[in-house]
């Protein structure tokens, strides 16, 4: 029997962290309002709660227009339609992200072009973008990941130079700001998710924000079965689908938006304390601070694990041991999309991968992004934002768990198979 919980010892923490999401009487009242009002769906469009929330959400992010949709993935798909991405167009995407960032590109019969990430931020490496721009490139789709932003200064300059549109994937960036501009308002369109793990959640849901009325009208038509938008200034008509957010889901978003600033302060304070406790720990590193982020969106906290500094014990073993100490965390949080089992691309299903080519593009084998692969399979350790909503005692237990595993890390040698199985299960559980 060892000292670590995974080898039979007593865990650092036996009490579960408070669950996420949380709710108050305000959510109950809003849900009751929908129930008793009998307008449960997204029609008449837009619904009362969805419309009120979308306007306030856009305002928080310094955008003029906001529209709720039924998922974050649909938010990206609607944004692609808004900027008029056509079949065969190419869209530049980061390799290290959720598969739902890239799937919508294929679903509008466009072609995703993968680019590696920066090792210091895990966001799209802007130094590599111009290397992959072709005559077919029409847009860049950066992802603001793990409390960091893609370098929007450089990215927007590249977009302007090459006449490209920019869609910001802001699934991690609720309330975040870059140089005083809200996440999603810097590029042409911003896409957000309200899935269960997010800083604001309705279980499933999303939003699209923009400062461009024409794009806003296209989003409204696309997600409202092709009907004319509310303002209908530009008279666009298109085949659309029912991607509206129902009023029960929309009802729980408003009070969460009110709580977001206060919760963000608590999370940020606790994360700074966490960093102060971990400072200089051998085997760990932090993502690079970014002074241009003028308002933090404290979503997933990311540590970098360096196996070569701790006798080559793999990350999977470290993560499994930390989980057994009662500390929720995840190693295989994201994969390079082109390697993911959730990205089974068959060119027969997506004609644009074959057009004008002697052989179809094989997105699963034609890319190798080494920084993304290192982050995914060896380096990144993710901690959910809800762990940082309590007091210092929670942070101390996380820190103590980390220190304990490092102090006894030789106990993990030979446990790789068990650890890798645990790591894979955590990813599957998160996606279910």
Protein Blocks (a to p, Z undefined) as FASTA:
>chain_A
ZZbfknopacfblbdcdddddddfklmmmmmmmmmnopablbdcddfklmmmmmmmmmmn
opabdcddfbfklmmmmmmmmnopaehiacdddfbdcfklmmmmmmnopacddddddfkl
opacfklmmmmgcfklcbdcdddeehiacdfklmmmmmmmnopaddddfklmgoiaeehi
aehilmmbdcddfbfklmbdghiacddddfbfklmmmmmmmmngopacfklmnopacddd
dfbdcfklmmmmmmmmmmmmmmmmmmmmmmmmmmmmmgopahiacddddfklmbdcdfbd
cddddfklnoopafklmmmmmmmnopacdfklpccfklpmklcccfklmmklmgopabdc
dfklmpccfklmmmmmmmpccddfklmmmcfklmmmmmmmmmmmmmmmmmmgoplmmmmm
mmmmmmmmmmZZ
